[in-house]
Amino acid sequence: MRVLGSGTLLDTARLKTSLGERFGFDPHSIHGYVLGEHGDSEFAAWSTITAGGMRIERWPGYLAEEMEALFQRVRSAAYEIIQRKRATYFAIGAVVGLIVEAIARDQRTILPVSVPLQGQYGLDSLSLSLPCVIGREGVIQILEPELARREIEALRASAQVLRRAIETVEAAPAS
């Protein structure tokens, strides 16, 4: 599949960086994802976040409330950057560079990108960000990590936000 968007790759990178700073880990050693639509309904899929084979809940000093507050700062970072700089083009440029490199070098890298869903988690007819294997053919495979029930509900809620937006556009009179 060659149709994909940058999805939640940028916020996933921001989350890993923030977690690395908080716990003293190299962000490259942290694995996990922000999923859903890139925007206010995206969510941290905490059940996917690991370092050294340990789920985040087992990291020394882990506090669920603190992690949720950290994610809220990550999610709102773009608004703060836009307010200060008027744009986030450097960060999105870096993300697009990662995607292009994965395709050009056929890296088969797993990245959370936005793709048209084909039944994943019971969803279709819209695009959301899920982990995907990216290589020469574009999206080689859409992965379905084992999510907690609340995360599946968050994914479905994110899908509803997009569906409502699509309905609003479809209902708008043509000019």
N, C-alpha and C positions, 0 to 999 in steps of 0.2 A: 504494500500500500504506500503510495507516494504522497498522500495528502496527510499532512500533520501540521500542528502548530506548536509553539514553544511551551504551551500549557503551563504547568506549575514548576517547571525546571528552575526558574530563577528563585522562587520562594523556597523550593527544596534546598537549593544551594545556600540561601540565606539562613534557613533553619539549621543546616549542618554547621555552618560557621558559628552561629550563636550557641549551639550546643557544645561545639568544640571549645569556644571561649569559656563557657560556664563550667565545663567539666575538665578542662585541660587536656583535651584530646585533639589530635590532628583531624580536622574536618573530613579529610579523605578516608579516615578510618571509621567514619560514621556512615551507616547505611540506613536508608529509609526514605519516606516520601511525604510530600504534601500532595494531596489528590483533589479531584473535582474540577470545577471551573476555576480559571485564574481570576480571582476576585473575592468578593466578600463571603461567598459560600464555600470557598476552599477550606480544607481541614488538614490538620496534621494527622497522618495515619500512624499514631503512636505504636500500634501493634507491629509495625514494620521496622521500627527504629532500633538498630543494634550497633554495638561496637565490640570488637573482640569476641563475637559470638554471644554476647550477653544482651538481652533485651534491656531497654532503657530503664525499666522499673527496678532493675537490679544494680544500676550504677550507683556507686557511693554518693550520697548526698541528694539523691533523686527525691523531689517533692512534686506531686501531680499538679498542685495549684501553681507552683512556680513555672512549671513547663508550659502550662496553658497561657500564663501571662507572657512568657517568652515568645510563644507562637503568635499571640495577638500583636506583639511588637513587630514580629517578622511580617505578618500580613499587612500591617499598616505602614511598613517602611516605605513603600512606593509613594504613598500620599505625602509623607514627610520629605522624601527626596524631591518630588515634583514641586512642593512648596518652596524648598530651598533653591533648587537648580532649574526649575521649570521643565525638567524632562528626566527620563531614566534611560536614555539611549545608550549609554556606555554599558550598563549591565545587560540590557537585552541584546546588544551587539555581541557581548561575550557569550551569551547563551546560544545565540544563533550560530556563532563560531563553533561551539561544541557539537551542535547538531550536524552542521555541514562537515566537520571533521569526521564524525562517526560514520556519515554516509560515504564521503570520499575515500576513506581508508578502510571501509567495510569492517569497522571495529566490532560490530555486534555488541555495542554498549547498551546497557539498560538505563533509559532515561524516562522521567515522567513527562510525556508530551501529550498534547491534545490530539485525539484521533476519533474518527467516526466509530461509534460503538456498534458491535454486531452481536448483542446478546450478553455481553459481560455484565455480571451482577443483575441480569434481567433487564438491562437497558439497551435501547437502540434508537435510531433516528435522531441522534444528536451526538455532539463531540464533547468529551470530557478528558481530563488528564489522568492517565493511568501509566504504570511502568510499561515500557515497550522496548523490545530489542530493536536497535537501530543499526542498519548496515547499508550496503550498496543499493538494495532494493527499497530503501526508506524504512518503513515499519515492517519488520520481518514477522514479529509476533507481539500481540497484546497480552500482557501477563495479568493474572488475577490473583494478587497476593491474598493470603488468608487474613481477612479483616475481622475485627471485632464487630459484634452486632451494631453497636452505636456508630461505628465507622461506615458500615454499609448503609445505615439510615442517613448519615451525613452525606454520603455519595448520592443517594436517591434524592435528598433535599436539594443538593446542588443541581441535580438534573432538573428538578422542578423549577428552580430559579431560571435556568436556561430555557426550559419549555415556555414559561410565562413570557420571557423576553421575546422568544420567537413568535408567540401568539400576538404580542403587542405589535411587532413589526408587520406581521401578516395582515392584521386588522387595520393598519394605518392606511388612510386613503392615498392613492397614487397622486403625485403632483405633476 
